[in-house]
Amino acid sequence: MPDENQGLMATPARAPILQPDGRFENWSGRVEARPTRLEQPTSLAELQQAVRSHSGNIRVVGTGHSCTPLCATDGLLINLDRDCGVVAVDLDKRRATIRAGSKIHDLGPSLRAHGLALHNQGDVDVQSMAGAVSTGTHGTGPTLGSLSTAVRRIEMVLANGDTFSCSPEVEAEVFRCARVSLGALGVIHELELELVPAYNLHEREWKADVAQADHFLETAKQTRHLEFFWSPPRDVLYVKSLDPTDAEPDPMPDNPRECIGPSFEVFPSIREERFNEMEYAVPAERGVECFREVREVMLARYPDVMWPVEVRTLAADDIPLSPAFERETVTISVHQAAELPCDALFADTQAVFANHGGRPHWGKFHDLDAKTLAPLYPEWEAFARVRERLDPEGRFASDYLRRLLGS
Ligand SMILES: Cc1cc2nc3c(=O)[nH]c(=O)nc-3n(C[C@H](O)[C@H](O)[C@H](O)COP(=O)(O)OP(=O)(O)OC[C@H]3O[C@@H](n4cnc5c(N)ncnc54)[C@H](O)[C@@H]3O)c2cc1C
């Protein structure tokens, strides 16, 4: 690995993790908790010390963008905002080792400087890489896996403060599970990522008749990244495609629905208005039918919801707790403004997803528990075994994690 420590950021300014009164609040404001203490270590040694010096439960928070209480704790809350950056780059292998707390938006320019980029990104880029990986965060593209699938090595700090490294070659079973691990195994300190050559993207957006949704899977195969948005009041599709291009960056100010730029600039949208979101991953072949049923439910019962339903594709992977585990996937998400009631909307659409074998996004609203989740994941027990081995005393557990994982 050449370029040791290149791009390492010491103490970047970040939004505070806790409110002035000491509360933790997630991005949408739906989740609240009161940790006894917040630790923001600046190095591996400080992280180990933080873990060793606390005898109770520990949770880790990245950017706090998850809608579910994954980061809620009344124990120690750890955040790695002060230990970020690219540690090393291997150009031959197209890999980079990064501090896990690095924000996705900081990685873009740092990796571009080495001629590299993430293979895909989601709607926003404010998440920490560890937080995004830990919940299986994804973009769109039928051949493209979630960000978790780019991980090639994980270094974490376990409950006793020791470091633990895993990869496909070393501790392979732990590695398989640790790529989507909800902060339940340890504190991820470093990630080695497999990258692709830096690329520009050409973004286009257009309106289409809702009947075009029937051809979503075929159309998605003709484009690297295709998705559509739909909401009841308009009942049309807003389709967005992103395709790699050799053309030079061009903001195309005369056409706000089109632009060309470096991938890391084109992928993210700015989401300033807060919302709550539920997303389910359904088998790809059921995606269109599932969307049609969600549309029927929303037209009949929630005709005024302005926030769009978002439909994307996701490649299958082999990660036991990944919503795309061993199946080509269509993801469908339902949003509602943070200040408006969403429980009935989410309950009614969740029932549709359940009928299609949907698996919930771990970072977005759902009300499933271990009893309902386990049958959806053929390798549920594999994760449980790894968790039992790495965290036998449940130091990284919380009430919510126990509900989710069953112990
Ligand atoms: C506006 C918005 C847009 C979004 N867009 C997308 C999208 O396009 N695609 C998609 O799939 N999802 C999307 N999400 C969901 C989001 O990507 C996930 O919830 C993600 O986990 C948030 O990252 P975070 O850094 O905020 O993690 P947090 O919410 O802070 O944490 C998530 C999980 O990761 C764990 N964790 C964090 N850091 C570590 C660490 N160092 N070690 C171990 N565990 C850790 C936490 O304990 C928790 O279990 C979006 C969410 C919002 C609010």
The ligand as an SDF file (V2000), in Angstrom:
LIG
                    3D

 53 58  0  0  0  0  0  0  0  0999 V2000
  -32.0230   11.9950    3.4840 C   0  0  0  0  0  0  0  0  0  0  0  0
  -31.6760   10.5270    3.5040 C   0  0  0  0  0  0  0  0  0  0  0  0
  -31.3420    9.8970    2.3140 C   0  0  0  0  0  0  0  0  0  0  0  0
  -31.0250    8.5400    2.3010 C   0  0  0  0  0  0  0  0  0  0  0  0
  -30.7420    7.9340    1.1150 N   0  0  0  0  0  0  0  0  0  0  0  0
  -30.4920    6.6030    1.0820 C   0  0  0  0  0  0  0  0  0  0  0  0
  -30.2360    5.9380   -0.1480 C   0  0  0  0  0  0  0  0  0  0  0  0
  -30.2070    6.5430   -1.2260 O   0  0  0  0  0  0  0  0  0  0  0  0
  -30.0140    4.6090   -0.1080 N   0  0  0  0  0  0  0  0  0  0  0  0
  -30.0620    3.8850    1.0470 C   0  0  0  0  0  0  0  0  0  0  0  0
  -29.8820    2.6690    1.0060 O   0  0  0  0  0  0  0  0  0  0  0  0
  -30.2750    4.4890    2.2350 N   0  0  0  0  0  0  0  0  0  0  0  0
  -30.4930    5.8220    2.2650 C   0  0  0  0  0  0  0  0  0  0  0  0
  -30.7170    6.4350    3.4680 N   0  0  0  0  0  0  0  0  0  0  0  0
  -30.5540    5.6600    4.6990 C   0  0  0  0  0  0  0  0  0  0  0  0
  -29.1350    5.8300    5.2450 C   0  0  0  0  0  0  0  0  0  0  0  0
  -28.1670    5.6710    4.2340 O   0  0  0  0  0  0  0  0  0  0  0  0
  -28.8350    4.8040    6.3370 C   0  0  0  0  0  0  0  0  0  0  0  0
  -29.7430    4.9410    7.3790 O   0  0  0  0  0  0  0  0  0  0  0  0
  -27.3980    4.9150    6.8710 C   0  0  0  0  0  0  0  0  0  0  0  0
  -27.1820    3.8960    7.7990 O   0  0  0  0  0  0  0  0  0  0  0  0
  -27.1330    6.2640    7.5020 C   0  0  0  0  0  0  0  0  0  0  0  0
  -25.7580    6.4640    7.6780 O   0  0  0  0  0  0  0  0  0  0  0  0
  -25.2720    7.1740    9.0180 P   0  0  0  0  0  0  0  0  0  0  0  0
  -23.8180    7.4290    8.9230 O   0  0  0  0  0  0  0  0  0  0  0  0
  -26.1620    8.2970    9.3410 O   0  0  0  0  0  0  0  0  0  0  0  0
  -25.4940    5.9700   10.0350 O   0  0  0  0  0  0  0  0  0  0  0  0
  -26.2510    6.0170   11.4400 P   0  0  0  0  0  0  0  0  0  0  0  0
  -27.7060    6.1950   11.2090 O   0  0  0  0  0  0  0  0  0  0  0  0
  -25.5600    6.9490   12.3310 O   0  0  0  0  0  0  0  0  0  0  0  0
  -25.9760    4.5060   11.9080 O   0  0  0  0  0  0  0  0  0  0  0  0
  -26.5070    3.4310   11.1710 C   0  0  0  0  0  0  0  0  0  0  0  0
  -26.0110    2.1150   11.7730 C   0  0  0  0  0  0  0  0  0  0  0  0
  -24.6100    2.0100   11.5880 O   0  0  0  0  0  0  0  0  0  0  0  0
  -23.9700    1.7540   12.8300 C   0  0  0  0  0  0  0  0  0  0  0  0
  -22.6500    2.3760   12.7870 N   0  0  0  0  0  0  0  0  0  0  0  0
  -22.3430    3.6550   12.4620 C   0  0  0  0  0  0  0  0  0  0  0  0
  -21.0200    3.8350   12.5420 N   0  0  0  0  0  0  0  0  0  0  0  0
  -20.4800    2.6480   12.9160 C   0  0  0  0  0  0  0  0  0  0  0  0
  -19.1650    2.1850   13.1900 C   0  0  0  0  0  0  0  0  0  0  0  0
  -18.1020    2.9860   13.0660 N   0  0  0  0  0  0  0  0  0  0  0  0
  -18.9910    0.9120   13.5800 N   0  0  0  0  0  0  0  0  0  0  0  0
  -20.0360    0.0750   13.7040 C   0  0  0  0  0  0  0  0  0  0  0  0
  -21.3130    0.4530   13.4700 N   0  0  0  0  0  0  0  0  0  0  0  0
  -21.5200    1.7160   13.0860 C   0  0  0  0  0  0  0  0  0  0  0  0
  -24.8920    2.3620   13.8650 C   0  0  0  0  0  0  0  0  0  0  0  0
  -24.6820    1.7960   15.1380 O   0  0  0  0  0  0  0  0  0  0  0  0
  -26.2450    2.0120   13.2850 C   0  0  0  0  0  0  0  0  0  0  0  0
  -26.5740    0.6920   13.6120 O   0  0  0  0  0  0  0  0  0  0  0  0
  -31.0400    7.7900    3.5210 C   0  0  0  0  0  0  0  0  0  0  0  0
  -31.3830    8.4170    4.7250 C   0  0  0  0  0  0  0  0  0  0  0  0
  -31.7140    9.7810    4.7080 C   0  0  0  0  0  0  0  0  0  0  0  0
  -32.1120   10.4340    5.9900 C   0  0  0  0  0  0  0  0  0  0  0  0
  1  2  1  0
  2  3  1  0
  2 52  2  0
  3  4  2  0
  4  5  1  0
  4 50  1  0
  5  6  2  0
  6  7  1  0
  6 13  1  0
  7  8  2  0
  7  9  1  0
  9 10  1  0
 10 11  2  0
 10 12  1  0
 12 13  2  0
 13 14  1  0
 14 15  1  0
 14 50  1  0
 15 16  1  0
 16 17  1  0
 16 18  1  0
 18 19  1  0
 18 20  1  0
 20 21  1  0
 20 22  1  0
 22 23  1  0
 23 24  1  0
 24 25  2  0
 24 26  1  0
 24 27  1  0
 27 28  1  0
 28 29  2  0
 28 30  1  0
 28 31  1  0
 31 32  1  0
 32 33  1  0
 33 34  1  0
 33 48  1  0
 34 35  1  0
 35 36  1  0
 35 46  1  0
 36 37  1  0
 36 45  1  0
 37 38  2  0
 38 39  1  0
 39 40  1  0
 39 45  2  0
 40 41  1  0
 40 42  2  0
 42 43  1  0
 43 44  2  0
 44 45  1  0
 46 47  1  0
 46 48  1  0
 48 49  1  0
 50 51  2  0
 51 52  1  0
 52 53  1  0
M  END
$$$$
